[in-house]
Amino acid sequence: MSQTEKKPVREIRINPIVPSESVLVATARGMRPKKAEAPAPRDTRHHVETCPFCRGNEKMTPPAISAFSASGNQAVDGWDIRIVENLYPVLGDDRSDSGFSFGLHQTIDGYGRHEVIIDHFHHGVALHEMSESHLALLFGAYRERMQQLYESDPRLRYVLAFKNFGPAAGGSIPHTHSQIIALPVTPDNVQLEVDNSHRFYQKNHQCIFCTLIDEALTFEATIYDRQSGEIRRRIDVGQLVIERSQHFVAIKPFASRYEWEVHILPLQHQAEYLKVTQEHLTDFAGLLRRVMARLEAVLGGVQYNYFLHSLPHDKGLPDCSASYHWHLEICPRTSIPTGFELGSGLFVNTVCPEDAAASLRAVTLEK
């Protein structure tokens, strides 16, 4: 092995937020032969006559639930962001089924809401191409609609805002859009985050997310060989920071499930996304835009999922406002899960998270 070559990393990393979720970092797997496929070209057209989400084609969709514009005018023909019902919802609000059980099997009502947020009137605009003011408007629309849904139906326990961009991420319509699903239950992965962070708080009297942020900004770890006791390598946890703004930080998780996964968190503790201020949303939008530009520069034609995790609205849960921390998870889709991953429950990451973070930080952004 030459001096410039790195020794392959093979280690199982445990997610500190959800310890049952493990990641196998195996960089040698990234060297295996595979057919190189160019990403499908993105549809960059401004307007498409047959697209139901383009401005002027409003009759192709259900009536608007809400509409937003930079000028504050919510006229149907002047919108910048539009929210409509999903024509193919995963949940409905009719409560026609009452739920039942037999033997070990049971169901509950599949009631809730499923809505589409048309992110922009421009058909082919990518997230990193949107203005910071538009992104602040978009994430403000999430906040407003989430609040409305919680207030409209006390049975709803969790409202998830998410985006699927590109076929590899499950995006079925090329016009840029995201979705909101309101559920009568808290999703298990969110519940695990809430429960584990609450246990950490009870033991340590501090938020685990805040602790991870502090470590990332100030901490260096030394890894020793268990048998010889010799220093194996040092990890500057600060290397996991992509960049920070006045109020937010973008971090590459130490146990990244996806090769280019990035999380954005408030620097100051805040459990509920609904309480984020407009000033902070403006700052958040700028950081998000830069992160997406970095991913685009490194990956080219990046396809991804992102989703907002916030404190559930479940009165049956203990008060976790001091222990939970809302965040946005961005998960670029550069690989397909294999039988090993599906059968073992282990995510396999072929890019060392510290190296991925370095590549993203090295991008020179246009001012």
N, C-alpha and C positions, 0 to 999 in steps of 0.2 A: 504494500500500500504506500503510495507516494505521500509526501508531506502535505500536499494540498488536498488529498482525498480524505473525506470524513469517514470515520468508522460508522457503519450502519447502526441506527438506533432500533433496539427491540425491547420495548418495555410496556407494561400495562399501567396506564395512568388512571387513577380513581378520581371521579368528579367529586370535588369537596361539597358541592351543593346537593347532589344526589349520589351518595356513595355506591348505590347499587348499579349505577350506570358507569361502566368501565370502557376505556378506549385502549386498543392495542396499537401503539405507535410502531410501525414496521416499515422503515424507510426503504429497505431493500426491495420491498414489494413494488415500489414505484419504478424499479428498473426492469421489471419483467416485460417480455415482448408483448406488445399489443398493437392493434391496428389504430393508427392515428386518424381521427375523424375531425374534419374542420367543423366548427359550430355552424349551425344553420344560419343563413343570413337573416338579420333582423329586419322586419318590415318598418322602414323609416318614413313611410308616407305621412303627410300631414293630415289628410282627410281621405276616407274611403266611402264611396257612395253606399255600399252594401253593409257597412259596419254599423251595428245597432248602438254602439257606444260613441260614435262620432257626433259632434255638435250638428244639429239640424236633422238628425235621425231619431229624435226623441220618441216618435210614435212607434218605433220598433221595440221599445222596452215598456215595462209597466210604468205608471206615473211616478214622478220623483217623490221620494220620501223627504229628502232634503236636497238643497242645492247651495253651492258656495261660490263666491267670486271674490277676486281681489278688491273690487270696488265696493263690496258689500251688497251689491244688487243681486237678488236671487231670481231674476226673471228667467223663464225657461230657455230663452234663446241667448242668454248672456252668461251662462254658468261656466266656471272653471273646473269645478268638482261636482259630481252628481251621485246621489245614492238612490238605488232602486231595489225592489225585491228581486231575489234570484229566481229565475224561471224554473230552475231544477234544484230546489232546496233539499238539504240533507235533513232538515227539521221543519215542522210545520206548527202553526199556532192554533189549529182547530181542536186539539185534544179529543179526537174521535176514538182513540184507543185508551183504555183505562189501565193497561198493564195487567200482567197475570204471572203466575208461577206454577210450575209442575215439576215435581221431583227436585232435582238440583238446578233446574232452569228457571229463570225469571226475567221479566221485562219490566221496564217503566215507560211511561209516556214519552214518545219522541217529539215533544213539543218544544218550541223555541222559535228563533228567528234566523233567517239566512238572507243576507243582503249583499249587494255588489256596490262597491265604491268605484266609480269611474274616476280614476286618479287625475285625469287631464283631458282637455278637449282635443289635444294633439294626439293623433292616432298612434304614431310610432315613437314618441319621445321616451327615452330611458330615464331612470331615476337620477342618474348623475348629470343628465342634461337639463333637468328641471331647475328653476331658480330656487334659491333658498327661501324666498318669500312664499313660493308656491308649496314647497315641502312643509313649511310651517303651517300653511293653510290646510294641507292634507292631514297632517297629524292633529291639527286642531279639530278637523271634522271627525276623526276617529274619537277623540275625547268627547265631543259634544254628543255624537250618536250613542256611544257607550253609556253616557250618563242618562240619556233619554230612555234607553232600553231598560236599564236598572230601575228607573223610576216608574216605568209603564207596567211592570209585572214583577211583583215581589217573589215569584217562584223562580225567577232566573238567578242562577248562582254565579255564572261566569260568562263574560262577553270577551270573545277572542277576535282581535283584529290581525289579519295576516295577508300576505301577498305571495302568489305563485307567479314567477316570471320566467317564461320560456318553457318549451315542451318537456325538457328534462326535469323541471320542477312542478309539472302538472298544470302549467298554464294552457288553457284550452282556447282562448281568444287572444289574438295578437295585440289588440288595443290595450294599452296599459290600464290595469285595474287591480283592485285588492278586494278583500271580502271581510265581512263581520258575521260571526255566528254566535248567537246567544243561547246558552245551554241551561238546562235545569239541574245540572251537576257540575262539579269542578273537575276538569280533566285530571287524570291520574298523575301525569308528569308535573303539572302545576301543584297538585296536592302534595306530592313528594317534596318539591322545593319548599313549600310552606311548612310542612311538618319538620323537615330536617333543619331548616333555618331557625325554626322555633326552638328545637331541642338545643341547637348550638347557642342560642341566645340565653336560654335558661341556665346553661352550664357556664358560659363565658361573659354574660351580660353585655354582649355587643352583637351587632348585625354581622353575619358571616359574609355578606356581599361587601359591606364597608371594610371588613378586615382584608378581603381579597384585593380590594382597590388599594388599600394602604400598603399591602405587601408588594403589589405590582409597582408602586411608585417609589418604594424605598428599600426593598429586600433583595438580598443575594443568598442563594442556597448552595451549599456544598454537598455533593453526593459522594458517599464513601462506598468502597467495595466491602461487602459484608464479610467476606472471608479474609482478605488481606488487611483490611482497614485503610488501604491507600485511597487517596483522593481519586475518584473516578472521573468526575467533571464538576464544574461549577455552573449553576444556572442563575443568571441575573434575571430575576422575575420581572424586572423593568423592561427586559427585552420583549415581553409579551404585550406591552403597550404599543398600539399603532399610533395614536396621537390623542391629545386631550384638548378640550376647549375650556372656556371659562367655567362651565357648569357640568360638563360631561366628559367621559373618557371612553375610548374605543379600545377594547382588549381582545387579544387572541387567547381563548381559554387554554389553560395548561393541559386539560384533557379534552381537546377538540374532537368532536365526533366527525366533523367534515374537514377536509384538508385546509380550506380557506375560511372557516367559520370565524365570525367576529361578533362580539357582544358590545352594545353601547349601554352604559349605565350612568345615572346621575352621580356626580361626585359627592353631593350632600345626600344624606339618607332621605328617601321618600318611598313609601310603600305603595301608594296608589297613583297610577298614571292619571286618573281623573283630576288630581290636584296640581298637575304641572301647570305653570303659568305661561302666558303668551311670550314673555321675555325669554323664558327658558326654552320654549319651543323654537324660537328663532335661532337660538344658539345650537340646539339639538339639530335643527335642519341643516345648518352649515356643516356640522361634523358629519352627519349622515351623508351629505352630498360628497364630501371629500373621501369618505371611506368607500363609497360606491365607485368613485372615479379611480381610486387605487386598485380596487378589485377588477375593474374594467381594463385598466392598463396592464395588469399582470396576467389576467386570464383571457381577455379578449372575448367579447360576446358572452359575458357572464350570465348564467342562468341560476336562479336562486329562489329560496323561500325566505321570507322573514316573518316574524310574529312577535307581538307584544305580550309579555307576561306581567300581570299586575295582581294586586291583592284580590282574592275572590270576595264576592259579596254573599257570604254564607253565615247566617246568624248562629249556626250550630258550631262554628269554629271558635276557638279561643281568640282573643285579640292579638293579632300578629303584626300590628302596624309598626312595632319597634324592631321586629326581627326580619321582615321581608323587605325587598328592594325591587321596584319595577325595573324592567330592562327590555331592550330589543335584541333578539337573536337573529343574526343574518347567516344563512346557511347556503353558500354556493354549491351547486350540484355538479361535481366533476367526476363522479364515479357512481356505479350502481352496486347496491348491496349484493353480496354473494351468499352462497349456501352456508359458508362458515359464519358470516355475520348474522344471518337469519336464524341459524340453528343454535348458535352459542349466545346470542344476545350481546356480543362484543362488537362495538364499532371498530373498524380497521382504518387507520389514518396512515397514509404512505408519505406524508410530508411532516417533518418535525415541526411542531407549532412555533418554536423559536425561529426556525428558518423562514417559515411562512410570514411571520410578523416582520422579520428583517426585509423580506422582499417587498412587502406592502409599504413599509416606512421609506424604502429607497425610491419610491415613485416620486418624480418631480411633478407637482401639480401646477396647472396654469392658474395664474392669478386673475 
